Amino acid sequence: NYIFWLTFCLTGQPTAILILLVCGFLVLAAERKPAGAAWTLSAAIAAKIFPAVFVLFPFLRRDGRMFVHGILACVILLFVLPAIFLGVGPTIDLYRTLWTDRLAGIADSEVAARIQGELSPWSDDMVAIGPMLARTFAAPAPDAPFALPHWAWIAQIVFDAAVVAILTVLGYRRFWWWSGHQPPAAYAILFAGALLLAVLPAMLPVAQPHYWAQAMPLAAVLTVEHW
């Protein structure tokens, strides 16, 4: 385990740091410390975008303080600090590149040529449900070698929505409810958060095999429960 964590930290992969930040967010949220939880989650979002899915927890629990702190933290970490250290112009250019080369490109299946190999859904390194189904039941189109079939994108979206819906339904009266004060439910928050973190690789169209390391907190929670 020590070799695993050290390898990811030294090779530039932020997976280990992200796991640590998300676990910190869940612990602080379970302890009802909204400011600390918000800043920790915002740090994870600043490192990678996808931890933003954990906004589901303050949303369901209607935690206004966490939202306010989270917005403030994201503004500072994502915009203010880069503008201070890199300059306003370079920061704008970087976000423009992020949008055009990656986010919009992934949505339109038209990623920039220099990163097509990195983000190709037909690569065996992509472990999300949509790409895996496409590789199993179809082949790349000659005129669109980096585009998933439309049905595979729909399957991915349906799967993602189903995971969020199931987590929401099963979490009702365990870590959130409609009215009154929210239940303390520290263990339920930890378990639900660890479960969401573990299943995220199957939800992200660009997830690669090392993303499955995110299942480690769920294994830890289940081990503690067994003990």
VOBA-1610 file (N, C-alpha, C; in pm, whole numbers, padded with zeros to 5 digits, always signed):
BEGIN
Asn+00082-00121+00000Asn+00000+00000+00000Asn+00086+00126+00000Tyr+00194+00126+00080Tyr+00281+00243+00082Tyr+00343+00267-00055Ile+00385+00158-00121Ile+00443+00172-00255Ile+00339+00227-00352Phe+00215+00180-00338Phe+00106+00226-00425Phe+00087+00377-00413Trp+00072+00426-00290Trp+00050+00569-00269Trp+00170+00650-00316Leu+00290+00605-00286Leu+00410+00678-00323Leu+00424+00686-00474Thr+00391+00577-00542Thr+00402+00575-00688Thr+00312+00679-00751Phe+00187+00685-00708Phe+00095+00781-00768Phe+00138+00924-00739Cys+00187+00950-00619Cys+00229+01086-00584Cys+00350+01129-00666Leu+00445+01038-00688Leu+00568+01074-00757Leu+00551+01080-00907Thr+00456+01007-00964Thr+00438+01007-01108Thr+00343+01116-01154Gly+00296+01198-01066Gly+00212+01310-01106Gly+00064+01281-01106Gln+00024+01158-01082Gln-00118+01126-01076Gln-00174+01174-00942Pro-00280+01255-00943Pro-00333+01308-00817Pro-00434+01216-00751Thr-00443+01090-00795Thr-00546+01001-00742Thr-00538+00988-00591Ala-00418+00967-00539Ala-00403+00949-00395Ala-00445+01075-00320Ile-00406+01191-00374Ile-00443+01318-00311Ile-00594+01338-00316Leu-00655+01303-00429Leu-00800+01318-00442Leu-00874+01230-00342Ile-00829+01105-00328Ile-00892+01016-00231Ile-00883+01076-00091Leu-00766+01127-00057Leu-00747+01188+00074Leu-00840+01307+00093Leu-00852+01393-00008Leu-00937+01512+00004Leu-01085+01474+00014Val-01128+01380-00068Val-01269+01339-00063Val-01301+01274+00071Cys-01210+01190+00121Cys-01232+01129+00254Cys-01237+01238+00361Gly-01150+01339+00349Gly-01155+01450+00443Gly-01287+01523+00437Phe-01338+01544+00315Phe-01468+01608+00299Phe-01578+01528+00368Leu-01579+01397+00347Leu-01684+01313+00404Leu-01677+01313+00557Val-01556+01304+00610Val-01541+01304+00756Val-01589+01437+00815Leu-01548+01548+00753Leu-01588+01679+00804Leu-01738+01702+00788Ala-01795+01652+00677Ala-01940+01663+00660Ala-02013+01579+00764Ala-01961+01460+00792Ala-02023+01374+00893Ala-02014+01437+01031Glu-01907+01513+01056Glu-01890+01579+01186Glu-01960+01715+01191Arg-02033+01748+01083Arg-02106+01874+01075Arg-02014+01995+01089Lys-01911+01994+01008Lys-01819+02107+00999Lys-01823+02157+00855Pro-01925+02237+00822Pro-01949+02274+00682Pro-01837+02352+00617Ala-01771+02441+00691Ala-01665+02522+00631Ala-01547+02434+00591Gly-01501+02351+00683Gly-01389+02261+00652Gly-01424+02165+00541Ala-01546+02111+00544Ala-01589+02018+00439Ala-01590+02086+00303Ala-01642+02209+00298Ala-01652+02281+00171Ala-01515+02312+00113Trp-01424+02359+00196Trp-01290+02393+00147Trp-01215+02268+00103Thr-01234+02157+00173Thr-01166+02033+00135Thr-01220+01981+00001Leu-01352+01983-00015Leu-01410+01940-00141Leu-01369+02033-00255Ser-01364+02162-00228Ser-01324+02257-00331Ser-01180+02233-00375Ala-01094+02194-00282Ala-00956+02160-00319Ala-00954+02039-00412Ala-01041+01941-00385Ala-01049+01824-00473Ala-01101+01864-00611Ile-01200+01952-00616Ile-01256+01998-00743Ile-01151+02077-00821Ala-01068+02154-00750Ala-00964+02231-00816Ala-00858+02140-00878Ala-00834+02024-00816Ala-00736+01930-00870Ala-00793+01853-00988Lys-00917+01808-00976Lys-00990+01738-01082Lys-01134+01787-01076Ile-01201+01787-01187Ile-01337+01842-01189Ile-01439+01747-01129Phe-01421+01617-01150Phe-01528+01522-01118Phe-01568+01513-00972Pro-01483+01550-00871Pro-01533+01547-00733Pro-01651+01640-00709Ala-01685+01724-00809Ala-01801+01812-00795Ala-01929+01732-00775Val-01929+01603-00811Val-02048+01521-00792Val-02085+01511-00645Phe-01989+01532-00555Phe-02018+01521-00412Phe-02096+01642-00358Val-02121+01739-00444Val-02213+01848-00407Val-02352+01790-00380Leu-02375+01668-00427Leu-02502+01599-00400Leu-02532+01596-00251Phe-02431+01581-00167Phe-02454+01567-00023Phe-02505+01696+00041Pro-02438+01811+00026Pro-02496+01933+00082Pro-02628+01972+00015Phe-02646+01932-00111Phe-02773+01962-00180Phe-02888+01886-00115Leu-02869+01755-00094Leu-02976+01676-00034Leu-03002+01717+00110Arg-02895+01752+00181Arg-02908+01789+00322Arg-02940+01938+00339Arg-02950+02009+00227Arg-02985+02152+00226Arg-02894+02229+00322Asp-02766+02207+00306Asp-02666+02271+00390Asp-02620+02400+00324Gly-02688+02510+00353Gly-02658+02638+00292Gly-02519+02689+00325Arg-02475+02668+00448Arg-02342+02716+00488Arg-02233+02647+00407Met-02250+02518+00382Met-02150+02446+00304Met-02147+02498+00160Phe-02264+02529+00106Phe-02269+02584-00029Phe-02198+02718-00037Val-02223+02806+00058Val-02161+02939+00056Val-02009+02926+00066His-01963+02846+00160His-01818+02826+00175His-01760+02759+00050Gly-01835+02667-00008Gly-01786+02599-00127Gly-01771+02693-00246Ile-01869+02780-00267Ile-01860+02876-00377Ile-01741+02970-00356Leu-01725+03019-00234Leu-01612+03107-00204Leu-01479+03036-00227Ala-01469+02912-00179Ala-01345+02837-00194Ala-01314+02810-00341Cys-01415+02773-00419Cys-01393+02746-00561Cys-01349+02871-00636Val-01409+02984-00604Val-01368+03109-00669Val-01222+03139-00640Ile-01182+03121-00516Ile-01044+03150-00477Ile-00947+03050-00539Leu-00978+02920-00528Leu-00885+02818-00573Leu-00880+02805-00725Leu-00994+02826-00791Leu-01000+02805-00935Leu-00970+02930-01017Phe-00991+03047-00959Phe-00975+03171-01037Phe-00878+03270-00975Val-00895+03300-00847Val-00813+03405-00785Val-00666+03364-00778Leu-00637+03246-00721Leu-00498+03203-00709Leu-00429+03186-00845Pro-00492+03120-00944Pro-00427+03113-01075Pro-00402+03251-01135Ala-00496+03344-01118Ala-00477+03478-01172Ala-00361+03549-01105Ile-00343+03525-00974Ile-00232+03588-00901Ile-00098+03532-00947Phe-00088+03400-00959Phe+00040+03338-00986Phe+00072+03328-01136Leu-00031+03317-01221Leu-00008+03302-01364Leu-00041+03428-01444Gly-00129+03511-01387Gly-00178+03627-01461Gly-00319+03601-01512Val-00394+03707-01531Val-00534+03693-01575Val-00541+03634-01715Gly-00461+03686-01807Gly-00464+03638-01945Gly-00434+03491-01958Pro-00320+03444-01902Pro-00290+03301-01911Pro-00396+03214-01845Thr-00455+03262-01735Thr-00560+03184-01669Thr-00681+03167-01761Ile-00720+03276-01827Ile-00832+03270-01921Ile-00800+03176-02036Asp-00676+03184-02087Asp-00636+03096-02198Asp-00640+02949-02156Leu-00596+02920-02034Leu-00597+02782-01987Leu-00739+02728-01976Tyr-00830+02809-01925Tyr-00969+02764-01914Tyr-01034+02751-02051Arg-00996+02839-02143Arg-01047+02827-02279Arg-01000+02697-02343Thr-00873+02663-02320Thr-00820+02537-02373Thr-00887+02417-02308Leu-00908+02424-02178Leu-00977+02316-02107Leu-01114+02292-02169Trp-01185+02399-02201Trp-01319+02385-02256Trp-01316+02332-02400Thr-01236+02396-02485Thr-01239+02361-02628Thr-01173+02226-02655Asp-01060+02198-02590Asp-00985+02076-02620Asp-01038+01954-02547Arg-01100+01975-02431Arg-01138+01859-02350Arg-01289+01851-02325Leu-01345+01944-02248Leu-01485+01929-02205Leu-01581+01929-02323Ala-01577+02034-02405Ala-01667+02039-02521Ala-01631+01929-02620Gly-01501+01900-02633Gly-01459+01795-02726Gly-01509+01658-02686Ile-01503+01629-02556Ile-01554+01500-02508Ile-01704+01489-02532Ala-01776+01599-02507Ala-01921+01598-02527Ala-01957+01580-02674Asp-01876+01640-02763Asp-01905+01633-02907Asp-01827+01523-02978Ser-01745+01449-02902Ser-01658+01346-02960Ser-01563+01405-03064Glu-01520+01527-03041Glu-01428+01594-03133Glu-01313+01656-03052Val-01240+01574-02982Val-01129+01623-02900Val-01015+01667-02990Ala-00929+01755-02935Ala-00816+01805-03012Ala-00725+01691-03055Ala-00661+01710-03172Ala-00580+01602-03230Ala-00468+01558-03136Arg-00410+01653-03062Arg-00295+01619-02979Arg-00331+01533-02857Ile-00460+01526-02823Ile-00499+01445-02707Ile-00599+01337-02744Gln-00618+01313-02874Gln-00714+01211-02915Gln-00676+01073-02865Gly-00547+01040-02872Gly-00504+00911-02822Gly-00524+00897-02673Glu-00508+01007-02600Glu-00522+01005-02454Glu-00666+00984-02412Leu-00761+01042-02489Leu-00901+01040-02448Leu-00988+00953-02539Ser-00929+00870-02621Ser-01009+00788-02711Ser-01094+00689-02631Pro-01227+00691-02650Pro-01312+00596-02577Pro-01293+00453-02622Trp-01224+00433-02735Trp-01202+00298-02785Trp-01076+00235-02728Ser-01002+00313-02649Ser-00882+00259-02586Ser-00920+00164-02473Asp-00842+00059-02456Asp-00868-00037-02348Asp-00850+00028-02210Asp-00787+00146-02206Asp-00765+00214-02078Asp-00891+00281-02025Met-00993+00297-02109Met-01116+00364-02066Met-01210+00262-02001Val-01246+00286-01874Val-01317+00184-01798Val-01462+00224-01765Ala-01512+00332-01821Ala-01650+00370-01796Ala-01746+00275-01867Ile-01870+00276-01824Ile-01971+00184-01880Ile-01989+00204-02029Gly-02004+00328-02075Gly-02028+00357-02216Gly-01917+00304-02306Pro-01792+00342-02282Pro-01683+00288-02365Pro-01671+00137-02359Met-01691+00077-02242Met-01679-00069-02233Met-01789-00138-02314Leu-01911-00086-02309Leu-02018-00144-02389Leu-01991-00126-02538Ala-01940-00008-02574Ala-01912+00017-02715Ala-01804-00079-02766Arg-01698-00099-02689Arg-01592-00190-02732Arg-01640-00334-02740Thr-01741-00367-02661Thr-01792-00505-02660Thr-01885-00532-02777Phe-01967-00434-02813Phe-02074-00461-02910Phe-02061-00380-03039Ala-01957-00300-03055Ala-01945-00218-03176Ala-01798-00198-03209Ala-01774-00121-03313Ala-01638-00086-03355Ala-01638+00061-03395Pro-01523+00125-03393Pro-01519+00268-03431Pro-01565+00289-03574Ala-01639+00396-03595Ala-01684+00431-03729Ala-01565+00486-03810Pro-01552+00449-03938Pro-01438+00497-04018Pro-01432+00650-04025Asp-01548+00716-04028Asp-01549+00862-04041Asp-01547+00932-03905Ala-01554+00856-03796Ala-01551+00915-03661Ala-01478+00819-03568Pro-01346+00808-03582Pro-01272+00706-03507Pro-01265+00730-03357Phe-01299+00852-03313Phe-01292+00882-03170Phe-01430+00908-03109Ala-01534+00874-03181Ala-01670+00899-03133Ala-01736+00769-03091Leu-01803+00774-02977Leu-01883+00660-02932Leu-02013+00654-03009Pro-02070+00535-03028Pro-02205+00527-03085Pro-02303+00603-02995His-02407+00655-03058His-02505+00734-02983His-02566+00651-02870Trp-02594+00524-02896Trp-02656+00440-02793Trp-02563+00421-02673Ala-02430+00422-02697Ala-02335+00406-02587Ala-02335+00530-02497Trp-02345+00649-02559Trp-02355+00772-02479Trp-02483+00771-02396Ile-02593+00727-02456Ile-02720+00720-02382Ile-02708+00622-02266Ala-02645+00508-02290Ala-02626+00409-02183Ala-02543+00467-02070Gln-02440+00544-02104Gln-02357+00606-02002Gln-02437+00706-01919Ile-02515+00789-01986Ile-02595+00890-01915Ile-02700+00823-01826Val-02765+00719-01878Val-02866+00648-01799Val-02802+00583-01677Phe-02685+00524-01695Phe-02616+00461-01582Phe-02581+00565-01476Asp-02525+00679-01518Asp-02488+00784-01423Asp-02609+00835-01346Ala-02718+00858-01420Ala-02839+00907-01355Ala-02895+00802-01259Ala-02885+00675-01296Ala-02937+00568-01210Ala-02857+00559-01081Val-02724+00574-01089Val-02641+00569-00968Val-02681+00680-00872Val-02694+00802-00924Val-02731+00915-00838Val-02871+00895-00780Ala-02964+00846-00863Ala-03101+00826-00817Ala-03107+00717-00708Ile-03036+00607-00728Ile-03037+00498-00629Ile-02976+00546-00498Leu-02865+00618-00507Leu-02801+00669-00387Leu-02893+00765-00312Thr-02964+00847-00388Thr-03057+00942-00327Thr-03173+00871-00258Val-03230+00772-00327Val-03345+00700-00271Val-03304+00619-00148Leu-03194+00546-00159Leu-03150+00464-00046Leu-03101+00549+00070Gly-03056+00670+00041Gly-03008+00757+00148Gly-03117+00831+00221Tyr-03240+00824+00169Tyr-03351+00895+00235Tyr-03376+00836+00374Arg-03385+00925+00471Arg-03400+00892+00613Arg-03274+00829+00673Arg-03169+00814+00592Arg-03043+00765+00646Arg-02944+00880+00663Phe-02922+00958+00555Phe-02837+01075+00572Phe-02904+01204+00523Trp-03031+01196+00478Trp-03105+01319+00445Trp-03254+01287+00452Trp-03333+01393+00474Trp-03478+01381+00458Trp-03536+01517+00423Trp-03668+01518+00390Trp-03730+01636+00329Trp-03740+01753+00425Ser-03783+01728+00546Ser-03816+01840+00634Ser-03749+01824+00769Gly-03745+01936+00842Gly-03687+01934+00975Gly-03535+01929+00969His-03475+01907+01085His-03330+01898+01092His-03283+01769+01026Gln-03170+01778+00958Gln-03115+01661+00891Gln-03059+01563+00993Pro-03069+01434+00966Pro-03018+01334+01062Pro-02867+01345+01074Pro-02811+01322+01194Pro-02666+01326+01207Pro-02599+01222+01117Ala-02638+01096+01129Ala-02606+00989+01034Ala-02463+00993+00984Ala-02367+01000+01074Ala-02226+01009+01033Ala-02185+00886+00950Tyr-02221+00768+00999Tyr-02181+00647+00927Tyr-02246+00640+00789Ala-02372+00681+00779Ala-02442+00677+00650Ala-02375+00770+00549Ile-02330+00886+00595Ile-02261+00979+00506Ile-02129+00917+00458Leu-02054+00859+00550Leu-01927+00797+00513Leu-01948+00682+00415Phe-02047+00598+00443Phe-02071+00482+00357Phe-02119+00526+00218Ala-02216+00619+00214Ala-02269+00665+00085Ala-02160+00735+00004Gly-02079+00817+00071Gly-01972+00885+00001Gly-01867+00789-00052Ala-01829+00690+00029Ala-01731+00591-00016Ala-01786+00508-00131Leu-01914+00478-00128Leu-01977+00403-00237Leu-01977+00484-00367Leu-02012+00613-00357Leu-02011+00699-00476Leu-01870+00713-00532Leu-01773+00729-00446Leu-01634+00741-00490Leu-01589+00613-00561Ala-01631+00498-00510Ala-01590+00370-00568Ala-01650+00349-00707Val-01772+00395-00729Val-01840+00370-00856Val-01811+00478-00960Leu-01745+00586-00921Leu-01719+00696-01013Leu-01642+00654-01139Pro-01544+00563-01130Pro-01474+00525-01253Pro-01568+00473-01362Ala-01673+00404-01324Ala-01769+00355-01423Ala-01859+00466-01475Met-01860+00581-01407Met-01947+00692-01445Met-01877+00795-01533Leu-01744+00801-01527Leu-01668+00904-01597Leu-01622+00853-01733Pro-01660+00918-01843Pro-01624+00867-01977Pro-01473+00859-02001Val-01394+00936-01925Val-01249+00935-01948Val-01174+00865-01835Ala-01243+00788-01752Ala-01178+00720-01640Ala-01085+00611-01690Gln-00969+00601-01627Gln-00869+00501-01662Gln-00852+00401-01548Pro-00781+00290-01568Pro-00776+00184-01466Pro-00734+00231-01327His-00640+00327-01319His-00596+00367-01186His-00706+00437-01107Tyr-00814+00478-01173Tyr-00926+00539-01101Tyr-00992+00441-01005Trp-00977+00309-01033Trp-01039+00211-00946Trp-00978+00209-00807Ala-00864+00277-00791Ala-00808+00292-00655Ala-00904+00366-00564Gln-00999+00437-00622Gln-01097+00511-00543Gln-01191+00420-00464Ala-01186+00291-00491Ala-01267+00197-00413Ala-01206+00167-00277Met-01085+00213-00253Met-01017+00180-00127Met-01093+00230-00003Pro-01147+00355-00003Pro-01223+00398+00115Pro-01345+00310+00142Leu-01413+00263+00036Leu-01528+00175+00057Leu-01483+00045+00121Ala-01372-00009+00075Ala-01320-00132+00136Ala-01287-00108+00283Ala-01233+00010+00314Ala-01199+00041+00453Ala-01326+00050+00538Val-01428+00116+00487Val-01554+00130+00562Val-01615-00007+00588Leu-01616-00093+00487Leu-01675-00226+00504Leu-01593-00311+00599Thr-01460-00292+00597Thr-01375-00367+00690Thr-01404-00326+00834Val-01414-00195+00856Val-01445-00146+00990Val-01582-00196+01036Glu-01679-00194+00943Glu-01814-00243+00977Glu-01808-00390+01016His-01731-00469+00944His-01720-00611+00976His-01658-00631+01115Trp-01555-00553+01144Trp-01493-00563+01276Trp-01593-00528+01385
//
